[in-house]
Amino acid sequence: MKHGKHYIESKKLVDRTKLYDSAEALALCCQTARAKFDETVELHVRLGVDSRHADQQVRGAVVLPHGTGKDVRVVAIAKGDAAKAAEEAGAMLVGDTDLIARIQNEGFTDFDVLVTTPDMMGQVGRLGRILGPRGLMPNPKAGTVTPDLGRAVTEAKAGKIEYRLDKANIIHVPIGKASFGAEKLNENLTTVMDAIVKAKPAAAKGQYIKSATVASTMGPGIKVNSAKFGG
């Protein structure tokens, strides 16, 4: 892969053999974010589990103390009081069968988070082929299937993120923008790491957290010493 001069210059600042303290890693990450836009900082955590086994899945959601820096577009599928609560909480769009039909027939997915109530999941479940591959399918573990839609919308807009294993047993999550600075990013990172450790499956054996890396959108990966987080 051919990299630009900014990436090459940034890479020179990173010691590839070193495990950085998280605060130091994030300070360096902000320093290497040299794009003309405000780069997103991502955390990548490799776990010592096997995602092929149901009893070793790691999935959940957590509200970042400083948010993600992104204006989150939330839509809600609900009726009655739940729909009203979602609208009052600031959902971009609220509907029921009409919104389901729009997603199903028109492929409408121009949003970041979809929340719904348990009584609507029978119908929302039919949208799995459209929403699943895009990571938009509501899930009780992520708090996006709940009777309290007002709270779900508020948390999503405040910076609630979902974390889950990919096929390579790695979790990839945004933890904010480079403009946040190292201190706020570190508080967000710590919140995510604590949640991942608490979500450790009982079936997991041996070392749980294998490695952790942070990187800005256009910057190089920086290895984080994850020992202090346990697991």
C-alpha positions as CSV (number, residue, x, y, z in Angstrom):
1,M,0.0,0.0,0.0
2,K,1.3,3.4,-1.0
3,H,1.1,6.1,1.8
4,G,1.2,9.9,1.5
5,K,4.0,12.1,2.9
6,H,2.0,13.1,6.0
7,Y,1.5,9.4,7.0
8,I,5.2,8.6,6.3
9,E,6.3,11.6,8.4
10,S,3.8,10.7,11.2
11,K,5.0,7.1,11.2
12,K,8.6,8.2,12.0
13,L,7.3,9.6,15.3
14,V,6.0,6.2,16.4
15,D,8.2,3.5,18.0
16,R,6.7,0.3,16.6
17,T,8.4,-1.8,19.2
18,K,7.1,0.1,22.2
19,L,3.9,-0.4,24.2
20,Y,2.8,3.2,25.1
21,D,0.8,4.2,28.2
22,S,-2.7,5.0,26.9
23,A,-2.4,8.8,27.7
24,E,1.0,8.9,25.9
25,A,-0.3,6.9,23.0
26,L,-3.3,9.3,22.5
27,A,-1.1,12.4,22.8
28,L,1.0,10.9,20.0
29,C,-2.1,10.0,18.1
30,C,-3.3,13.6,18.2
31,Q,0.1,14.7,17.0
32,T,0.1,12.4,14.0
33,A,-3.4,13.5,12.9
34,R,-2.3,15.9,10.2
35,A,-5.3,15.8,7.8
36,K,-7.2,18.9,6.9
37,F,-10.3,17.5,8.6
38,D,-10.8,16.6,12.3
39,E,-9.8,13.0,12.2
40,T,-11.6,10.3,14.2
41,V,-9.5,8.4,16.7
42,E,-10.3,4.6,16.8
43,L,-9.5,1.9,19.3
44,H,-8.8,-1.6,18.1
45,V,-8.7,-4.4,20.7
46,R,-7.7,-8.0,19.9
47,L,-9.2,-10.5,22.4
48,G,-8.2,-14.0,23.3
49,V,-11.6,-15.5,22.5
50,D,-13.1,-17.3,19.5
51,S,-16.1,-15.5,18.0
52,R,-17.2,-18.7,16.3
53,H,-18.5,-20.0,19.6
54,A,-21.7,-18.5,21.0
55,D,-20.4,-18.6,24.6
56,Q,-17.4,-16.5,23.7
57,Q,-19.2,-13.6,22.1
58,V,-18.3,-10.1,23.4
59,R,-20.9,-7.4,22.6
60,G,-22.4,-4.5,24.4
61,A,-22.8,-0.7,24.4
62,V,-21.3,2.1,26.5
63,V,-21.8,5.9,26.7
64,L,-18.6,7.8,26.1
65,P,-18.1,10.5,28.8
66,H,-17.1,13.0,26.1
67,G,-19.2,11.6,23.2
68,T,-17.8,10.8,19.7
69,G,-17.7,14.3,18.3
70,K,-20.2,13.2,15.7
71,D,-23.8,14.5,15.2
72,V,-25.6,11.2,15.5
73,R,-28.7,10.7,13.4
74,V,-31.2,8.6,15.3
75,V,-34.4,7.2,13.9
76,A,-37.1,5.4,15.9
77,I,-39.6,2.7,14.9
78,A,-42.4,2.9,17.5
79,K,-46.1,3.7,18.2
80,G,-48.0,5.8,20.8
81,D,-46.2,7.1,23.8
82,A,-42.9,5.5,22.9
83,A,-42.9,7.3,19.5
84,K,-43.7,10.6,21.3
85,A,-40.9,10.1,23.7
86,A,-38.4,9.4,20.9
87,E,-39.5,12.5,19.1
88,E,-39.2,14.7,22.2
89,A,-35.7,13.3,22.8
90,G,-34.6,14.5,19.4
91,A,-34.9,11.6,17.0
92,M,-34.4,12.7,13.5
93,L,-37.3,10.6,12.2
94,V,-40.0,8.6,14.0
95,G,-42.4,6.1,12.3
96,D,-43.9,2.6,12.5
97,T,-45.1,0.6,9.5
98,D,-44.5,3.5,7.2
99,L,-40.8,3.7,8.2
100,I,-40.4,-0.1,8.0
101,A,-41.8,0.0,4.4
102,R,-39.5,2.9,3.5
103,I,-36.4,0.9,4.7
104,Q,-37.6,-2.3,3.0
105,N,-38.8,-0.9,-0.3
106,E,-36.6,2.1,-0.8
107,G,-33.5,0.9,1.0
108,F,-33.5,4.0,3.3
109,T,-30.5,3.7,5.6
110,D,-29.4,7.4,5.8
111,F,-29.0,7.3,9.6
112,D,-26.6,6.2,12.3
113,V,-28.7,4.5,14.9
114,L,-32.1,2.8,14.8
115,V,-34.0,2.3,18.0
116,T,-37.3,0.4,18.5
117,T,-39.5,-1.1,21.2
118,P,-39.8,-4.8,21.9
119,D,-43.4,-5.0,20.5
120,M,-42.1,-3.8,17.1
121,M,-39.3,-6.2,16.8
122,G,-41.4,-8.8,15.0
123,Q,-41.8,-6.5,12.1
124,V,-38.3,-4.8,12.4
125,G,-36.7,-8.3,12.3
126,R,-37.7,-8.6,8.6
127,L,-35.2,-5.8,7.8
128,G,-32.2,-7.9,8.9
129,R,-30.9,-8.3,5.4
130,I,-30.8,-4.5,4.9
131,L,-29.8,-3.3,8.3
132,G,-27.5,-6.2,9.4
133,P,-24.6,-5.7,7.0
134,R,-24.6,-2.0,7.8
135,G,-24.5,-2.6,11.6
136,L,-27.8,-0.8,12.0
137,M,-30.0,-3.7,13.3
138,P,-31.4,-2.9,16.8
139,N,-30.3,-5.2,19.6
140,P,-31.4,-5.4,23.3
141,K,-27.7,-5.9,24.4
142,A,-26.9,-2.6,22.7
143,G,-29.9,-0.9,24.3
144,T,-31.5,-0.1,21.0
145,V,-34.5,-2.4,21.7
146,T,-36.2,-1.0,24.8
147,P,-39.5,0.3,26.1
148,D,-37.7,3.5,27.1
149,L,-37.1,5.1,23.7
150,G,-36.6,8.6,25.1
151,R,-33.6,7.4,27.0
152,A,-32.3,5.3,24.1
153,V,-32.4,8.4,21.8
154,T,-30.8,10.6,24.4
155,E,-27.9,8.2,25.0
156,A,-27.3,7.6,21.3
157,K,-27.1,11.3,20.6
158,A,-24.8,11.8,23.6
159,G,-22.2,9.4,22.3
160,K,-23.4,5.8,23.0
161,I,-21.3,3.4,21.0
162,E,-21.8,-0.3,20.4
163,Y,-18.8,-2.7,20.5
164,R,-18.7,-6.2,19.1
165,L,-16.2,-8.8,17.9
166,D,-15.5,-9.1,14.2
167,K,-14.5,-12.5,12.6
168,A,-10.9,-11.9,13.5
169,N,-11.8,-11.5,17.2
170,I,-11.1,-7.8,17.2
171,I,-13.3,-4.9,18.4
172,H,-13.1,-1.7,16.5
173,V,-14.7,1.5,18.0
174,P,-14.4,5.2,17.6
175,I,-13.4,7.0,20.8
176,G,-13.7,10.6,19.7
177,K,-12.0,13.2,17.5
178,A,-8.3,14.3,17.4
179,S,-9.5,17.8,18.5
180,F,-10.6,16.4,21.8
181,G,-7.1,16.2,23.0
182,A,-5.4,13.3,24.8
183,E,-7.1,13.8,28.2
184,K,-10.7,13.5,27.0
185,L,-9.7,10.7,24.5
186,N,-8.1,8.8,27.4
187,E,-11.2,9.0,29.5
188,N,-13.3,7.7,26.6
189,L,-10.7,4.9,26.0
190,T,-10.7,3.9,29.6
191,T,-14.5,3.7,29.6
192,V,-14.5,1.4,26.6
193,M,-11.7,-0.8,28.0
194,D,-13.5,-1.2,31.3
195,A,-16.7,-2.2,29.6
196,I,-14.9,-4.8,27.4
197,V,-13.2,-6.3,30.5
198,K,-16.5,-6.5,32.4
199,A,-18.0,-8.2,29.3
200,K,-15.4,-11.0,29.5
201,P,-17.2,-14.3,28.7
202,A,-17.0,-17.1,31.4
203,A,-15.8,-19.4,28.7
204,A,-12.8,-17.3,27.9
205,K,-9.5,-18.9,28.9
206,G,-6.0,-17.6,29.1
207,Q,-5.1,-14.0,28.2
208,Y,-8.2,-12.0,27.4
209,I,-6.9,-8.8,26.1
210,K,-4.2,-9.7,23.5
211,S,-3.4,-6.2,22.2
212,A,-4.8,-2.7,21.9
213,T,-4.0,-0.1,19.3
214,V,-5.1,3.5,18.7
215,A,-5.0,5.3,15.4
216,S,-6.4,8.4,13.8
217,T,-8.3,8.2,10.4
218,M,-5.2,8.9,8.4
219,G,-2.5,8.2,10.9
220,P,-0.4,5.2,11.9
221,G,-1.3,2.6,14.5
222,I,0.1,3.1,18.0
223,K,0.3,0.2,20.4
224,V,-1.1,0.7,23.9
225,N,0.0,-1.1,27.0
226,S,-3.3,-2.8,28.0
227,A,-1.9,-4.5,31.2
228,K,-3.4,-1.9,33.5
229,F,-6.9,-2.6,32.3
230,G,-6.7,-6.2,33.4
231,G,-8.3,-9.1,31.6
